């Protein structure tokens, strides 16, 4: 007989659907440190799918499967209750923004180009570059984002692995 120790994350979508994720085994300790009861979190890089018919309690139930790339972060700062995440629509980002500006966006990656190396303008070597094509609800034409260096190698590789495993 096996004993599974676990806990459940519950989330409710805008259309009333229930989304649950059950964590078992060694993952309990890892996620237990990052999640507290009655707190709100952003969960990214998790797979969503309908609950199997034999386990449904009500219509529109979804289950969330965590992957090695799943990230859980709080929506609000403990002391002031202010949001740590400020999502913006792609359409609200000006074309002439400062390259030091940071934006939180939610979108669908339509295409992730393979990584390639290009020669630096000053001739001092090569740099890795990758393009991703992104779309959100605020625009009708996708946006192409060019990603350089470590971002092209590391973070985009995680995105690529998550896409391939879906």
N, C-alpha and C positions, 0 to 999 in steps of 0.2 A: 504494500500500500504506500502511495506517495502522498505527502502532505505539501500542498502549495500554499505558501504565505504570499499574500498580495494585497494591493489596494486598487481603487478605481478612481480615475479622473472623470468628472462629468462636465460637459459643456453643452450649452444650448445655442443653436443657430438662430438667425434672424427669422426664419420661417417656422420656428418651433420644433425643429428636429433635435433629437437628443444624440449627442456624440459621446461615446464612452471609450476609455482606454483602461485596460486592466494590466497591471504590472505584477510580474511573478519573479520568484527566485532571487538571484543575485542583483537584478535590476531594482528591486524594492529599496535596498539600502541607498543606491545611487540617486534615485528619484526622490526618496524620502527626505534627503538633505536639501533638495531644491524646491520642494512643494509643500505648502502648508494648507490646512483645511480653511475654507472660506476666503481664500485669496484668489486674485485674478491673475492669469498668466497668458502670455502669448506662447503658443506652441507652433513651431515651424519645422518643416522637413519631416512630417509624419504622414503616413499614408492613410487616406480615408476610404472606407468602403461600406456598403450596406451590411447590416447585421444579417447573419444567416437566418433563414426563416424559422428554424426550430428554436432559436434563442430570442426571437423578437418578443417584446412585451407590449409594444405599441408601434403604430406606423411611423415611418420616417426615421427610424433609428439608424445611426451610423456607428461604426467602430473605428478607432484610431489605432494604427500599428506604429509603434516607435521603431526607428531605425538607428543605426550608429550615428546618423547625421541629425537626429532630432535634437532641437534646441528648445529649452523651456526657460523663459525669462519673465520676471514680474512685470505687470503692466503699470504698477504704481510704486513710487518711492515710499518707503515705510513712514518717514517722519511727516511729510507734508501731504501725502495723498495725491501728489501730482503725477501725471502720466510720464513715464520715461520713454514712451514711444509716441511719435507724432507722425502718423501716416499722411502722406500727401498723394494726390493724384498725379500721374505722369504729366497730364495737361497743364498742371499748375507750376511746373518747373520751367523757368525761363531759359531760353536757348543761350543766353549770355551769362549764365551763372558763374560765380567764382569757383575755381577748381578746389577750393578749400571747403566749400559748402557740402554738408552731409544731409541726405534725405532718407527717410524711411518710406519705402514703397512696397505695395503688394501687387504682384502681377503674375502673369503666366509666361513662362519661357517657351517661346514657340520654336526656337532653334538655338543651339549652342555650337558655334563653329569649333573645329579642332584647333588645338594650340599650334602656333607657328612662331618662328623666330624671325625678327627683322633687324637690319643693321641700324644702329643709332645714328642720328643725324651728324653728330660730331665725330663719327667714325671710331669711337672708343669701344666697340664691341657690339654684341647683339642683346636684344631684349625679347622676352616672350610676350606675345600678344594674342588675344582671343576676342571674338565678338559674340555677343548674345543678343537675340532678338526678343523683345519684351512687349507685352500688351497688357493694358488694364481696361477697366470699364469706362474710363474718361476719354479715350482716344479711339479713332476708327482705323488708324494706320499704325503698325508696330513701330517701336523705337529700337534703334540699334545702338547698343552700348559697347564701347571698346574698353577692354580690361587689360591692364599691363602688369608685367613683372610677377611678383608673388601672388597677387590676386588671380592672374590668369592661370598660374600653375596650381596653387593650393585650393583656394575657395571654389574656383570654377571646376576643378577636378572633383570636388565633393558634390557640386551640382550635377556634373556629368554622371557620376556614379549613382546618385539618387534617381536621375532620369532613367538610366539604363536598368535599374532594379525595379522600376515601377511596372 
